Amino acid sequence: MLTKRTYIAPALFLALALPASASAASHGDAAIGVSAARPVTALAPPLARFQHAILVVNRRIEAERRARLRRRRREAFASLPAGVSQQTLDAIAACESGGDPNAVSSDGSYRGKYQFDYGTWESVGGSGDPAAASEAEQDYRAALLYGQSGSSPWPVCG
């Protein structure tokens, strides 16, 4: 498993080494009469590669964080109410909102990952705005609803 610490040492090394090499290059070039601007342009490709490496590392770290969150969610809801599987709920959510727990329909009447309306949300014990509830609570309330009514509350996606 990769962590932010895994990448700190190489990143610091490169950050510290690049200015040192630029300084050394400018002193060597000045001795032979080459403009001091040359080392800066010579550093552009390595700097671009370094910035790209940082971007790639950040994306990997974020992907790992999301994977850990998904694993925790699967473990936390291994036994959802009414015996509904997380895979069933994930399929409904993907169809309803693309899996986005903050989704709101264009007219604002359907909200959250499972596109609850306020009445349905309250009927399964929810309070407030479904789109403002945690993803875990939305999963739990959707499982309760699925246990009560099957897939009929989601006529297109259920």
N, C-alpha and C positions, 0 to 999 in steps of 0.2 A: 504494500500500500504506500502510495506516495503522499508525502506531507509537504507543507510549505517549507519546513526546515530542510528537507532534502535538497531544495534548490537554492537555499540562502547562500551557502558557501561558494558554489560556482558563480552565482550572480555577483556576489561581493568581489570575488577574485577578478572577474571580467570588468567590473566597474572600476576597480582600483588599477587594474593593469592597463586599460585603454588610455587614461590620461598620462600614465608614465611612458607608454610607447609613443604617444603624440609628442611629448616633450623631448624624448630622445631623438625622434625623427627630425624635429625642427632644428635641434642643435647640430645634428649631422649635416642636414641640408644647407644650413646657413654657412657652414664652413666651406662648402663647395659652390656657394653663390646661388642657391635655388631659393625661390620665394618661400616665405613662411606659410603662405596660404596652401601650399601643396599638401602638407600633412593633414590638414583639416579635410580636404577633399579625399585624400587617401583613406581617411577613417570612415567616410560615409558608408561604404559597403559593409565593413565589419560592424558598425553601429547599427545599421539596418538589420543585419543578421541577429545581433544581440537583442534588439527590440522585438524581432519576430520570435526569438527563443523565449523571451519573457511572456509574450502573448500566448504561445503554445503551452507553456508551463501553467499559466493562469487558467487556461481552458481545461487542462487536465485536472487541476486541483478542483475547479468548479464541477466538472463531471463526476469526480470521485465523491464530492460532497453530496451531490444530488443522488448518486447511487447509494450512499450510506443512508440518506433520508428515506429512500424508497425501501431499503432493506428493513429499517426500523419500523416503517409503517406496515409493511407486510407482517413482521413479527408481532407488532402490537395488535393487529387486527386479524390474527390467524383464525380466530373463532368469532366471526361477526354475528350479530343477532340474526335469528331466523335461518341460520345455516347458509346464508348467501356467501358465495366466494368473492374474494377481492377481485378476481379476474372478471367476474360478471359485472361488478360495480365499475371496474376500470373500462370495460367495453361500453357501458351506458354513458359514463362520463366523457369518454373520447368522442362519442357520437353527439352528445348534448352540447358540450362546451369546449371540446378539444382537450379536456382534462384540466382546464383552467379554473381553479377554485374562486377566482375573482370575477369570472365572466358575468356579464349582465346583458340580457336580450336588448335588442334595439329599442323596444318600447319601455324597457325597464321593469316589466312585470315578472320576468323569470330571472332568477339570480343564483349564482354559485356554480359549482362544478356539475351539479345534477339539475340545474335550472329549476329550482323550487320556486313556487309562488309563495307569498307570505302565509296564506291559509294552510297549504299543505305542510310547510315548514313548521308551523305552530302545531299542527295535528300530530306530529311525531315528536313533540317536546322541544322544538327549537324556539329560540326567542331572538328578536332583533332581525338584522339583515342576514339572510343566508350567505351572501357573498362576503360578508365580513367575518363569518365564523371560520374557525380553523378548518383546515382540510380534513383532519381526523374527525372533527365533529360532523362535517358534511358527509363523510363516509359512513359514520355511525347512523346518522339520521336517514340516509338513503337505504341502509340495510334494514332499519326498522320499517320503513315504508315498503320496501320490497317484501318483507315478511308479512305485512298486512294485505298488500294488494297485488303482489307479483310484479310483473313487468308492465301492467296496464297504465301506471302513471307516466310511463315513457312510451307512448304509442308508436313512435317512429323508431326509437332507439332501443327499446326494451326487449 
